[in-house]
Amino acid sequence: MSTARRDFLKHAGLTASGLAVFPSVAMGGSGVASRGHSSFTFDHAAEWEQQQAEPWDTTWVKKITGTHKAMFDIPEVEGGVGVLRSGIWQRQFTDVLKVPAGGLSSVMVIRHNAIFLAMSQDFWTTYGVGEAEKLKDDDEKTLLHNPVLPAPGKDVPPTMRAYMLDQQIGAGAIALGCGLAFRSVVSMIQKQDKLDAAESRKKAMSMLVPGVIMQPSGIFANVLAQQAGCVFVQAV
C-alpha cells in the first residue's frame, strides 16, 4: 500500500475499514484482516457503514448566496492559515470592492489532517492534540491550543479576532467538517477514555466548535459547494 494511501486511510479513521473494501489484498478467507490487522473483523466495516448512513445536514447549500462565493479547502492544520484566509478574503473584498453585507458567501471545508481545527479548545487540552499530531507553534514548540480559536488566557487583537473560526461562523460563514477524518477524533477519545464507538462519537460531536456542520466527507462538501457556485480555493 502506498504511503499516501496509508496516510489517507489512517487520518480518515479507515485504516481497517478501507482495507476491508479490498479483500483480495488485505483479507484472509476467514473475514479477518491479515498483514498486521488480525484484530479487525467486518463488524468494524459495518460500524463505519452505519456512520456514513446517518442523516447529514446539507441545508447549508441554501445559505450560499450573494455575488461572491468561495469555498476554502483546508486539509492540513498549518497553524490555521486556511481558516484565516477565508476571513482575510472576506475583509479584502469588503474593503477593496466595497461588497455590501450579504454579498459574500464563504465556505470552509475542514478535512483530512485539519479536522482537529473543528474541535474545541477543551478537546485540544484534554486529548493533547498538538503532541499526538506533532504540531508546532511559531516558536517550534508543541502547539497546545487550537490556532483558529482564542487561546485561553491570551488576548487576541480585535483585527485578528474577526478571522477566528467561531467569529466567522457567527458572521455567517459556513464551516463544514469531514465525516471520514472525524474518525480520527473519535478514535482519540475512544482510546483515552475507554469508551465504545457510539459513546466516543457522541462525546466528539459535543466537543465540535459550535456551528461546524459535519458532512459525509470533505470531498463531498467540496463538490457540493462548487455545484452551488463557489470558486474553489486551495487554502493550504
ZINOR-V831932 format. One record per backbone hydrogen bond with DSSP energy under -0.5 kcal/mol. NH is the residue of the N-H (numbers start at 1). CO is the residue of the C=O. If there is no record, write none. Layout:
nh->(NH	NH)
co->(CO	CO)
This chain:
nh->(6	7	8	9	10	11	12	13	14	15	18	19	19	20	21	21	22	25	26	27	28	31	33	34	40	44	45	46	47	48	49	50	51	52	53	54	58	61	62	63	64	65	68	69	70	71	72	72	73	73	74	74	75	80	81	83	84	85	86	87	88	89	90	91	92	93	94	95	96	97	97	99	103	105	107	108	109	109	110	110	111	111	113	114	114	115	116	117	118	119	120	124	125	126	127	128	129	132	133	134	135	137	140	143	144	149	154	157	160	161	162	163	164	165	166	168	169	170	171	172	173	174	175	176	176	177	178	179	179	182	183	184	184	185	186	187	188	189	190	191	192	193	194	200	201	202	203	204	205	206	207	207	208	209	212	213	214	215	221	222	223	224	225	226	227	228	229	230	231	233	235	235	236)
co->(2	3	4	5	6	7	8	10	9	9	14	14	15	16	17	18	19	22	22	23	32	28	40	26	37	41	41	42	43	44	45	46	47	48	49	51	56	58	59	60	61	63	103	67	105	231	70	107	71	233	72	109	73	77	78	80	80	81	82	83	84	85	86	87	88	89	90	91	92	92	93	93	100	68	70	174	72	107	108	176	74	109	75	75	111	112	113	114	115	116	207	120	121	122	123	124	124	128	129	131	130	141	137	135	142	146	151	155	157	157	158	160	161	148	148	164	165	166	167	169	168	106	173	108	174	213	110	177	215	178	180	11	181	181	182	183	184	185	186	187	188	189	190	196	197	198	199	200	201	202	203	204	205	118	209	175	212	177	217	218	219	220	221	222	223	224	226	225	69	71	73	233	73)
